[in-house]
Each structure stands twice: as structure tokens, then as C-alpha cells.
Amino acid sequence: MLLFAVNLVHGDAMFDALIEAGKEFRIAVTSSNLGAIIPAVEGGLGVAMLPAELIRHDSMRLVNVAQAV
């Protein structure tokens, strides 16, 4: 999981959803710099919770908790 530091406010809900779905995860990167998170997501290094306006549909895909991890 790639964690954008601003999302830490919503992190508990995200972690709870993964745990409830029985998904194992680990935080691979935490950064407050979207310039680091976005290329990592595009390169397939992990998943991240990003604002909708930052999702690049040509190089990223949306996943739900059942698909994640």
C-alpha cells in the first residue's frame, strides 16, 4: 500500500475496510509528496487512496476492497 500522508485522516476507515474484508496489507511507502505516490501507483508498485481528480484513467485503475491486495 502506498499511503499519501494527507489520507491519514481517512486511514483508519481504509485499514478497517481491508481488515474486515480479510485482506492482508502492508504500508510500503508513506509520503506527503504526490509527486512520489502517483508515479509509484502508475508503475504498479501499490495501491493508494487518492482524490478522484488525481486519478489518471490512462495509467491507473480503480479497485474496490475486494480487489485490493
C-alpha positions in Angstrom: 0.0 0.0 0.0 1.2 3.5 -0.8 0.0 5.9 1.7 -0.4 9.6 0.9 0.2 11.4 4.2 -2.9 13.6 3.8 -5.0 10.5 3.8 -4.0 9.6 7.3 -7.2 11.3 8.4 -9.1 8.6 6.5 -6.6 5.9 7.0 -8.4 4.2 9.9 -11.5 3.7 7.7 -9.4 2.4 4.9 -7.5 0.0 7.1 -10.7 -1.2 8.8 -12.3 -2.0 5.5 -9.3 -4.0 4.4 -9.2 -5.9 7.7 -12.9 -6.6 7.6 -12.6 -8.0 4.1 -9.8 -10.3 5.3 -7.2 -8.6 3.2 -3.6 -8.6 4.4 -1.7 -5.5 3.6 1.5 -3.6 4.5 2.4 0.0 4.1 5.3 0.1 1.6 5.6 3.9 1.3 4.3 6.9 3.2 4.8 10.3 1.7 3.3 13.8 1.8 4.5 14.3 -1.8 2.0 13.3 -4.5 4.9 13.5 -6.9 6.2 10.3 -5.3 2.9 8.5 -4.8 1.4 9.0 -8.3 4.3 7.5 -10.3 4.5 4.6 -7.9 0.8 3.8 -8.4 1.2 4.2 -12.2 4.2 1.9 -12.1 2.1 -0.8 -10.3 4.1 -0.7 -7.1 1.0 -0.5 -4.9 -2.4 0.9 -4.4 -3.3 4.3 -2.9 -6.4 6.2 -1.8 -6.3 9.4 -4.0 -8.7 12.2 -4.6 -10.9 11.5 -7.7 -9.5 14.4 -9.6 -6.0 12.9 -9.5 -6.8 9.5 -10.9 -5.3 9.2 -14.4 -7.6 6.7 -16.2 -5.0 6.0 -18.8 -2.4 4.8 -16.3 -4.3 3.9 -13.2 -7.4 1.8 -12.3 -9.9 1.9 -9.6 -10.1 -1.0 -7.3 -12.6 -1.9 -4.5 -11.6 -3.5 -1.3 -12.5 -7.0 -2.6 -9.9 -6.5 -5.4 -7.2 -4.8 -3.4 -4.1 -6.5 -2.1 
